[in-house]
Amino acid sequence: MIKITTANTIDIPTINRLANEIWVPTYKEYLPLLQITLMLEELFSPAALQQQMSDGHIFKLVSFAGVEFGFASYSETSRKGIYKLHRLYLHPKSHNLGFGRKLLKAIEKEIIAKGGTSLELNVNRSNSANVFYFKMGYYVFSHLDIPYHHYVLNDLLMKKEL
């Protein structure tokens, strides 16, 4: 059975491990390895994860038979009722097994219970995950090129009304 739990600071090593296992196979086709390494350190080091949790990011873990296969995080924005999905990453060996669907649906349900009216996210234009988000009812409302050190993040901004 797929299990979704809310993570806390004790789970930081698990989230860090999962990020390191997931990112290279997920992004190596369209991001330079140096950029992946930089982003892993800046976004998923224990200190960075601790800061995100302190800033109000809610992390969720998805597991099956006691083994963690992925994680997500979201937070409320400064705009009333609008939440931001910051992360949703699944181990490649768990793709197409319903883990992502269940994880995203659980987050949407939590946001609705908190009075949220929509969920926004960024996804790299080259990331095949954008197909998943379309299937889950999200639509593109903008394109964004974000300078990031010596790189540029080429994102789709997607949204779903809840």
Buried (B, 14 or more C-beta within 10 A) or exposed (E): EBEBBEBEEEBBEBBBEBBEBBBBEBBEEEBEEEBBBBBBEEBBBEEBBEEBBEEEBBBBBBBBEEEBBBBBBBBBBEEEEBBBBBBBBBBEEBBEEEBBBBBBEBBBEBBEEEEBEBBBBBBBBEBEBBEBBEEBBBEBEEEEEEEEEEBEBBBBBBBBEB
